[in-house]
Amino acid sequence: MEEKMLYKVSGAPFVRAKTDTQRIMLDVLIALLPAFCVAAWQFGAAAIVRVIVSVVSCVFFEFAYRKLMKKSSTIHDLSACVTGVLLVFCMPAGVPIWMIVIASFLSIVLVKQLYGGIGKNFLNPALAGRAFMLAGYALFMTTWPVPSALKTAVDGTTMATPLGALYGGTAAEMPAYFNLVDMFIGKIPGCIGEISTAALLIGFAYLLIRKVIGWQIPVTFVGTVAVLTLIFGREGYGNVEWMLFNLCSGGLMLGAIFMATDYCTSPVTPKGQLIYGVGCGALTVLIRYFGGYPEGVSYAILIMNLLVWAIDKATPQRQFGVSAEELKAAKQAAKAEKKAAKEAQA
């Protein structure tokens, strides 16, 4: 009897990738190293301990959940490690340890694993965890320890962030130590991973070189914020100065580079990514100008996460192997057929 060999073939097109999830996540962790180094420099052991706790908690909850549900372990892909780092990076260095553990549980179990794990969640897990904590523990989430660079200039253990000073007072009340150079380097209070624009841009360059992310979302996100703040300005500030203050303060760079570009919660089409980036930027400015909380990046990204399905639907890519002329002819034929059907019914 002749033996038959059966092959299971998936649909075209066929793409052979030179990377995998683990390699991508490792690249993201490497890109986050400069920001981590600045955080350790400015906040010391407090930042280091909280990053470790967050990563360990996220890995544990992912392992425990999948073990309980009798699913294969996925902790080797390093996605839980990335979630842990990003989660604590958008929290203050003085946040209690127990809050980080709760946020890790919510991010991994409620937002990620309950929807099937990596690639199936519709919200960014780290940002969703942060949003939960801000809603439930606003006092802890808005208490900012003084960084080491400002301990001699500030009499106290906590202080306002540059973004809070920008939107919470007048230009005359803006402290002199909140200057653009120090904000760019990272000598300011803020969330653990957001204080240094320079460190985050180094990470951005690395991700671009490694082709982990594209330029579309970060550039349109930051560019939209830049254009809108330049146009609208604020009394007491020069328009360019006000724009630069907005770009170098808050979580804009961290969110635009590392959060908004999350594969499964951002559009897949190039045109859709541009729309998504503009939407994130516009919502950020809207919340900063008119919201009761000066930072709008996290909520802007989460809102746009919910609209990704609509953006992808509205910006479909041309089918592989089909020319623009063929696609146009098919649309015209469909319209003619539809018109003929209506005439026949009449």
C-alpha positions as CSV (number, residue, x, y, z in Angstrom):
1,M,0.0,0.0,0.0
2,E,1.4,3.3,-1.1
3,E,2.0,5.7,1.8
4,K,0.6,9.2,1.5
5,M,2.2,12.2,3.0
6,L,-0.1,15.0,4.1
7,Y,1.0,18.6,4.5
8,K,-0.7,21.3,6.4
9,V,-0.3,24.6,4.4
10,S,-1.4,28.0,5.7
11,G,-2.7,30.8,3.4
12,A,-0.4,33.1,1.4
13,P,1.6,35.2,1.6
14,F,4.4,33.3,3.3
15,V,6.9,35.3,5.3
16,R,10.1,33.9,7.0
17,A,11.0,36.1,10.0
18,K,14.5,36.3,11.4
19,T,13.3,37.2,14.9
20,D,10.8,36.0,17.5
21,T,8.9,37.5,20.4
22,Q,11.7,36.8,22.9
23,R,14.2,38.7,20.7
24,I,11.8,41.6,20.2
25,M,11.1,41.9,24.0
26,L,14.8,41.7,24.7
27,D,15.5,44.6,22.4
28,V,12.8,46.6,24.2
29,L,14.4,45.9,27.5
30,I,17.8,46.9,26.1
31,A,16.2,50.2,24.8
32,L,14.8,50.9,28.3
33,L,18.3,50.5,30.0
34,P,19.3,54.2,29.5
35,A,16.1,55.4,31.2
36,F,16.6,52.9,34.0
37,C,20.2,54.1,34.5
38,V,18.9,57.7,34.9
39,A,16.2,56.6,37.3
40,A,18.8,54.8,39.4
41,W,21.0,57.9,39.3
42,Q,18.2,60.3,40.4
43,F,16.1,58.0,42.7
44,G,18.7,55.5,43.9
45,A,17.7,52.2,45.5
46,A,14.0,53.2,45.7
47,A,13.8,53.0,41.9
48,I,15.9,49.8,41.5
49,V,13.9,47.9,44.1
50,R,10.6,48.9,42.6
51,V,11.6,47.8,39.1
52,I,12.8,44.4,40.5
53,V,9.5,44.0,42.4
54,S,7.4,44.9,39.4
55,V,9.2,42.5,37.0
56,V,9.2,39.6,39.5
57,S,5.5,40.2,40.3
58,C,4.5,40.3,36.6
59,V,6.5,37.1,35.8
60,F,5.0,35.3,38.8
61,F,1.4,36.2,38.0
62,E,1.8,35.2,34.4
63,F,3.3,31.9,35.4
64,A,0.8,31.2,38.1
65,Y,-2.2,32.1,36.0
66,R,-1.2,29.9,33.1
67,K,-0.3,27.1,35.5
68,L,-3.7,27.3,37.1
69,M,-5.5,27.4,33.8
70,K,-3.3,24.4,32.6
71,K,-1.8,26.4,29.7
72,S,1.8,26.3,28.5
73,S,4.1,28.7,30.2
74,T,5.0,31.9,28.3
75,I,7.3,33.6,30.7
76,H,10.3,32.7,28.5
77,D,9.1,35.2,25.8
78,L,10.0,38.1,28.2
79,S,6.8,40.0,27.5
80,A,5.9,39.9,31.2
81,C,9.3,41.4,32.0
82,V,8.6,44.3,29.6
83,T,5.2,44.8,31.1
84,G,6.8,44.9,34.6
85,V,9.4,47.5,33.6
86,L,6.9,49.7,31.7
87,L,4.4,49.5,34.5
88,V,6.7,50.8,37.2
89,F,8.3,53.2,34.8
90,C,5.0,55.2,34.8
91,M,4.8,55.3,38.6
92,P,6.5,57.5,41.1
93,A,9.7,56.2,42.9
94,G,8.0,56.5,46.3
95,V,4.9,54.4,45.5
96,P,4.4,51.6,48.1
97,I,5.6,48.1,47.1
98,W,2.1,46.6,47.7
99,M,0.6,48.9,45.1
100,I,3.1,47.6,42.5
101,V,2.1,44.0,43.3
102,I,-1.6,44.8,42.9
103,A,-0.9,46.8,39.7
104,S,1.1,43.8,38.3
105,F,-1.8,41.4,39.0
106,L,-4.3,43.7,37.3
107,S,-2.0,44.2,34.3
108,I,-1.1,40.6,33.7
109,V,-4.2,38.7,34.8
110,L,-7.1,41.1,34.2
111,V,-5.8,42.9,31.1
112,K,-3.5,40.4,29.4
113,Q,-4.2,36.8,30.3
114,L,-8.0,36.9,30.6
115,Y,-8.1,37.8,26.9
116,G,-5.8,35.0,25.9
117,G,-2.3,36.3,26.6
118,I,0.2,38.1,24.5
119,G,-1.2,39.4,21.2
120,K,-4.8,39.2,22.2
121,N,-5.3,42.0,24.7
122,F,-6.9,45.2,23.4
123,L,-5.4,47.6,26.0
124,N,-1.8,48.2,26.8
125,P,-1.4,46.1,30.1
126,A,1.1,48.5,31.7
127,L,-1.0,51.6,31.1
128,A,-4.2,49.9,32.1
129,G,-2.5,48.9,35.4
130,R,-1.4,52.5,36.0
131,A,-4.9,53.8,35.2
132,F,-6.3,51.4,37.8
133,M,-3.8,52.6,40.4
134,L,-4.4,56.3,39.6
135,A,-8.1,55.9,40.0
136,G,-7.9,54.0,43.3
137,Y,-4.8,55.5,44.9
138,A,-4.5,59.0,43.5
139,L,-2.5,60.4,46.4
140,F,0.2,57.8,46.2
141,M,0.3,58.1,42.4
142,T,0.8,61.9,42.5
143,T,3.4,62.2,45.3
144,W,6.8,62.8,43.7
145,P,10.1,62.3,45.6
146,V,12.8,64.9,45.1
147,P,15.5,63.6,42.8
148,S,19.1,63.7,43.9
149,A,19.9,66.6,41.6
150,L,17.4,68.9,43.4
151,K,17.9,67.9,47.0
152,T,20.0,71.0,47.7
153,A,17.5,73.3,46.0
154,V,14.3,71.9,47.5
155,D,13.5,71.9,51.2
156,G,11.4,68.8,51.5
157,T,11.0,65.2,50.5
158,T,8.4,65.6,47.8
159,M,7.7,68.3,45.1
160,A,5.6,69.1,42.1
161,T,6.7,67.9,38.6
162,P,7.5,70.3,35.8
163,L,4.2,69.4,34.1
164,G,2.3,70.1,37.3
165,A,4.1,73.5,37.5
166,L,3.4,74.3,33.9
167,Y,-0.3,73.7,34.1
168,G,-0.9,74.5,37.8
169,G,0.5,78.0,38.0
170,T,1.7,81.0,36.1
171,A,5.0,81.5,34.2
172,A,6.2,83.7,37.1
173,E,5.7,80.8,39.5
174,M,7.7,78.3,37.5
175,P,10.8,77.4,39.5
176,A,14.2,78.3,38.0
177,Y,15.5,74.8,38.4
178,F,12.9,73.5,35.9
179,N,14.9,74.5,32.8
180,L,14.9,72.8,29.4
181,V,18.5,71.4,29.7
182,D,17.9,69.7,33.1
183,M,14.5,68.4,31.8
184,F,16.1,66.9,28.7
185,I,18.9,65.2,30.8
186,G,16.6,64.0,33.6
187,K,17.3,66.2,36.6
188,I,13.6,66.6,37.5
189,P,10.9,64.8,39.5
190,G,8.5,62.5,37.8
191,C,7.7,58.9,37.2
192,I,10.6,56.5,37.4
193,G,11.1,56.0,33.7
194,E,9.9,59.3,32.2
195,I,12.2,61.9,33.5
196,S,15.0,61.8,30.9
197,T,14.1,62.8,27.3
198,A,17.6,62.1,26.2
199,A,17.6,58.5,27.6
200,L,14.3,57.7,26.0
201,L,15.5,59.1,22.6
202,I,18.5,56.8,22.8
203,G,16.1,53.9,23.3
204,F,14.1,55.1,20.4
205,A,17.1,55.2,18.1
206,Y,18.0,51.7,19.2
207,L,14.5,50.3,18.4
208,L,14.6,52.0,15.0
209,I,18.0,50.5,14.1
210,R,16.8,47.1,15.2
211,K,13.6,47.6,13.3
212,V,11.5,46.7,16.3
213,I,9.2,49.7,15.8
214,G,8.5,52.1,12.9
215,W,8.8,55.9,13.1
216,Q,5.1,56.5,12.2
217,I,3.5,56.4,15.6
218,P,6.1,58.0,17.8
219,V,6.8,60.8,15.3
220,T,3.2,61.6,14.6
221,F,2.3,61.4,18.3
222,V,5.1,63.8,19.4
223,G,4.7,65.9,16.3
224,T,1.0,66.5,16.9
225,V,1.7,67.6,20.5
226,A,4.5,69.9,19.2
227,V,2.3,71.5,16.6
228,L,-0.7,72.0,18.8
229,T,1.2,73.4,21.8
230,L,3.2,75.7,19.5
231,I,-0.1,77.0,18.0
232,F,-2.1,77.4,21.2
233,G,0.8,78.4,23.5
234,R,0.2,79.7,27.1
235,E,0.3,83.1,28.6
236,G,3.7,84.1,30.0
237,Y,5.6,81.6,27.8
238,G,7.0,82.0,24.3
239,N,5.3,79.6,22.0
240,V,8.5,77.7,21.1
241,E,9.5,77.5,24.8
242,W,6.0,76.3,25.8
243,M,6.2,73.6,23.1
244,L,9.6,72.4,24.3
245,F,8.5,72.3,27.9
246,N,5.6,70.1,26.9
247,L,7.8,67.7,24.9
248,C,10.4,67.3,27.7
249,S,8.0,66.9,30.6
250,G,5.5,64.2,31.6
251,G,5.3,60.8,30.0
252,L,5.1,61.9,26.4
253,M,8.3,60.4,25.2
254,L,7.9,57.2,27.2
255,G,4.3,56.8,26.0
256,A,5.0,57.6,22.4
257,I,8.0,55.4,22.0
258,F,7.3,52.4,24.3
259,M,3.6,52.3,25.0
260,A,1.8,53.5,21.9
261,T,3.9,51.2,19.7
262,D,2.7,48.1,21.4
263,Y,2.0,45.7,18.5
264,C,-1.3,44.2,19.5
265,T,-2.9,47.5,20.7
266,S,-1.8,49.7,17.7
267,P,-2.9,49.7,14.0
268,V,-1.2,47.4,11.6
269,T,-1.4,49.6,8.5
270,P,1.0,52.5,7.8
271,K,-1.9,54.9,7.2
272,G,-3.7,53.7,10.3
273,Q,-0.5,54.2,12.4
274,L,-0.4,57.9,11.3
275,I,-4.0,58.4,12.2
276,Y,-3.4,56.6,15.5
277,G,-0.4,58.8,16.4
278,V,-2.2,62.0,15.5
279,G,-5.2,60.9,17.7
280,C,-2.9,60.1,20.6
281,G,-1.2,63.5,20.3
282,A,-4.5,65.5,20.0
283,L,-6.0,63.8,23.0
284,T,-2.9,64.4,25.0
285,V,-3.0,68.1,24.4
286,L,-6.8,68.2,25.0
287,I,-6.4,66.5,28.4
288,R,-3.5,68.6,29.4
289,Y,-5.3,71.9,28.6
290,F,-8.8,71.1,29.8
291,G,-8.4,68.0,32.1
292,G,-8.3,68.1,35.9
293,Y,-5.0,66.1,35.8
294,P,-2.1,67.6,33.9
295,E,-0.8,64.4,32.3
296,G,-2.9,63.1,29.4
297,V,-0.6,60.6,27.7
298,S,-1.7,57.4,29.4
299,Y,-5.4,58.1,28.9
300,A,-4.9,59.3,25.4
301,I,-3.2,56.0,24.4
302,L,-5.8,53.9,26.2
303,I,-8.7,55.7,24.4
304,M,-6.9,55.2,21.1
305,N,-6.3,51.5,21.9
306,L,-10.1,51.1,22.0
307,L,-10.4,52.6,18.5
308,V,-7.7,50.5,16.8
309,W,-10.2,48.1,15.3
310,A,-12.0,50.9,13.6
311,I,-8.8,52.5,12.3
312,D,-7.7,49.1,10.9
313,K,-11.1,48.6,9.3
314,A,-11.0,52.1,7.7
315,T,-7.5,51.8,6.3
316,P,-7.1,48.3,4.8
317,Q,-4.0,47.5,2.8
318,R,-4.2,46.3,-0.8
319,Q,-4.4,42.5,-1.0
320,F,-1.0,40.9,-1.7
321,G,-0.5,40.3,-5.4
322,V,-3.4,42.6,-6.5
323,S,-2.4,45.8,-8.4
324,A,-4.1,49.1,-7.8
325,E,-5.7,48.9,-11.3
326,E,-7.2,45.5,-10.5
327,L,-8.5,46.7,-7.2
328,K,-10.1,49.8,-8.9
329,A,-11.7,47.6,-11.6
330,A,-13.1,45.2,-9.0
331,K,-14.7,48.1,-7.1
332,Q,-16.2,49.5,-10.3
333,A,-17.6,46.1,-11.2
334,A,-19.1,45.7,-7.7
335,K,-20.8,49.1,-8.0
336,A,-22.1,48.2,-11.4
337,E,-23.5,44.9,-10.2
338,K,-25.1,46.6,-7.2
339,K,-26.7,49.2,-9.5
340,A,-28.0,46.5,-11.9
341,A,-29.5,44.6,-9.0
342,K,-31.4,47.7,-7.8
343,E,-32.7,48.4,-11.3
344,A,-33.9,44.8,-11.6
345,Q,-35.8,45.1,-8.4
346,A,-37.4,48.3,-9.6
